[in-house]
Amino acid sequence: MARISYIDPASIADPELASDMEHSRLHGTPRPETQAIRFHVPAVAKAFMRPWKSIFREGIVDHPLKELCRVYVSKTIDCDY
């Protein structure tokens, strides 16, 4: 049983974080469930999201190569997801 609660997305007052949560909800990355945990501490959520956005949304690497890298990392650490 999970011990860390999810925040209610309706309770997010910060426009930057609300936008990040909506993007996660629509696109599934980063997963909305992990976002809802991270968002308990807005500074942590922003510290995670700002580099994530610059790397995964605004980078110059083609999306298929990014996906291949994600699979490689998952396999390397034996992640079954």
Sequence and secondary structure as in RCSB ss.txt:
>XXXX:A:sequence
MARISYIDPASIADPELASDMEHSRLHGTPRPETQAIRFHVPAVAKAFMRPWKSIFREGIVDHPLKELCRVYVSK
TIDCDY
>XXXX:A:secstr
   S    GGG   HHHHHHHHHHHHH  S HHHHHHHTTSHHHHHHHHHHHIIIIIS SS HHHHHHHHHHHHH
HTT   
